[in-house]
Each structure stands twice: as structure tokens, then as C-alpha cells.
Amino acid sequence: MKTYLVGGAVRDQLLKYPIKDKDYLVTGATIAEMEANGFNQVGKSFPVFLHPKTQDEYALARTEKKSGSGYTGFVCDFSPDISVEQDLERRDLTVNAMAKAEDGTIIDPFNGQQDVKDKILRHVSPAFVEDPLRVLRVAKFAARYHHLGFTVALETQLLMKTMVETGELDALIPERIWQEMSSALNEQSPSVFFNVLRDCGALALLMPEIAALWGVPNPEKWHPEIDTGIHTMLVVDQSAKLSKSPVTRFAALVHDFGKGLTPESMWPHHRGHEKTGLTPLKAFCTRLKVPNEYKELALLMCEYHTHTHRAYELRADTIVKLFDKMDAWRKPERFSQFLLACTADMRGRTGFEERDYPQADYLAECLVLGGEVNVQDVIAEGYQGPEIRTRLTERRVATINTYKKTVSEQT
């Protein structure tokens, strides 16, 4: 029985990159022997165990043989005589197909160390095509290590393109697509995930609402980058600089879905795109089973982001109505996320990356001031029923209007 550190932990050790999880490979052992040593089996389709003290994952070495479609159509062999090299051969990328023995020796049958040095994401073998999830994983790794200079090998790009064309990705289920996408949104350069998928044709297949944004122009005066797809990628990367929340980043990503539906006769203008974007966004969230927290903020961002851009033009009563519609009084943290996504939208334009966005601070202060109006004072004055809401709104409008005049005088 031998134990090896495998996969991402070895890769990230070589890169001197923070290690998230440590996974171990065990050769020369059976399920009974693992259990006898106190390991707790948790894997269903193949034997994975939790270490009795560290809770790290230990998996028996295995080989896989394709038996059906998709990423679940495999027959696994995890007999004790399977070698570490045989196990590594089934892995997706060379940088993930390395193992470190207990004495520190690195087993590297596919030159993963060289690809780490060369900053290349390259598939291990032609068996890569047997698992469609690998296309999404390559895109995710490209996003994770883009800032280090990593790129996808040309031959791997071509293989991914072939997988799209042959329909292998049709077997992907919505939950796994969302899982990889939401994970990619947590990376430093999330735009790379979508660009890699677009280059191989997977984006149009899996996320057509996003793919539809490329080739749609914006007015050059406001969008020097012109193309809506490029703008969207700039926005999602700006959101990654502003917030660690994947919920905020998702809202930034999907805010312009309506522009993908604008008739060409109206280009480069997109009047009403805030409302028209709601239908494709709802369909997107339903299809990929997007969690409600993400969906709710995304819909608010889609419908109201231009309100923020025009904040100084809004009347005080319009601002209060906006807060009411967004339930901002009760959910100020979500409203803060909304403002961050709006800031990313403003900065996600060529030449605007470092611009201040005072509109966000202005609306944040309006919410604070309006929220300080005490409903108990209204009730104490004898108002009842619907009148309470009416008087509360009037006082909030008056308070914000006073602040609005002060800001106007200062500017």
C-alpha cells in the first residue's frame, strides 16, 4: 500500500499557488484494507475515503473505460494492482496528471512539470473527449491561471471544438454547467472562462444568451470598445476587482441580455433593453437552475442599472420608488451588491477603468437618509393602515429631496 499526493495540490505546489484541497491516491490497497485502517468510504461510483484524522480525501487508484455518453458513462476498475501511472493517464490535463510520493519524488509520465513551466494547459490523451465536463474545466483553469500567463494549447482547443461539433457536450446537465460557471466566477479573470468557451463553440451551445452579445454594437461615444460582448467581459472582470461575491459578479455578467435582442435597425442604440433583458435572463436562470440569490440580484441589475447611471437626474420620489421596488430598505446589503455591479458596468468600458462613480455613493446615502425616517413617529401621530405607508413615503421623499438640493448646490 502506497500513498501519493495527486492532482491540483502537486500543480499548485509547483506554481507556489495557494492550495485549496489535498487529494491523495492509494495503490496496492482494497476497500477492506482502507476501512480496516480507519478510513471512512464516501465515494459512490468509485472508492473515495476520508482520512480518520485530517478528513483529506484518499481514492484508490483506478482506470476508466468508456461505456456510455456523457461524464458518467464509465466503467471503473480499482483493483490493487493498478499503478499510479495508469491512474494518472485517465486525468484531464498534464498539469493535473502528476503525483508526489511520500519521499518527495514527483511521478510525471506526461510532462506536466514542463507544461507548468511553459504555462500551457494541455490534454493528457485522446481520451479527453470522453468526458464533456472537461471542456468547462479547461475554461475554468484558464480563468484561474490567466494572470500567471497560462493559455490553452492549440491542440487542446481543436479537440474541444471537435467535442462541441460531435455533440458530446449535449450530455452535460444544467447543474454541472452552473457548478463550473459559478466556480469560474470566483476566479481572478472570469472573462477568460467565457472567452475560451466561445472560441471552441461551447458558449453558443450552453449559454446562447451570453454568446448573442458579440457582434452587437453600442454607441462609440459611451462605449469605445463598441462590441457588447467585449463590454460584458470587461464588466465581469471589473466586478471581480470590486467584489469577491460571485452573486455580484453574476449580476454584472448578465445585465445586458436585452441588447442581444435589439433589432439591427435600432443599432447602435438599445432603448428599453433593461426590460427586454428580463425574459432571456429568466429563461437562462431556469434552464441552468441558478440559485434564487443569484437570480434575484441579476434581475434587479438587468432592470435598474441605468437608473443608477442617471441617479442625479432622478426625482426624489422616483428614487424612493426605486428603493421600494428593489426592497432596498429591508435588504441594504443586496442593494450594496447592486451598486458594485453598476460600478463594474460603468468601468467596464475602454478608457473608463479607473473612473470614479459618484452615483453609487449618492444613491447609497439616499438610502441611509431615507431609512432614518422613523415609521414609529408616523404611527405615534395617529396615522393608521395605508396612511402610514403614504406619510412614511412623503417624509422619505422630503428627506431625500433636501439632500438632493444640497448635492446640487455643491456641484
Buried (B, 14 or more C-beta within 10 A) or exposed (E): EBBBBBBBBBBBBBBEEEBEEBBBBBBBBBBEBBEEBEBEBEBEEEBBBBBEEEEBBBBBBBBBEEEEEBBEBBEBBBEEEBBBBBBBBBBBBBBBBBBBEEEEEBBBBBBBBEBBEBBBBBBBBEBBBBBBBBBBBBBBBBBBBBEEEBBBBEEBBEBBBEBBEEEBBEBBBEEBBBBBBBBBBBBBBBBBBBBBBBBBBBBBBBBBBBBBBBEBBBEEEEBEBBBBBBBBBBBBBBBBEBBEBBBBBBBBBBBBBBBBBBEEEEBBEBEEBBEBBBEBBBEBBEBBEBEEBBBBBBBBBBBBBEBBBEBEEBEBBBBBBBBEEBEBBEBBEBBBBBBBBBBBBBBBBEEBEEEEBEBBEBBBEBBEBBBEBEBEEBBEEEBEEEEBEEBBBBBBBBBBBEBBEEBEEEE
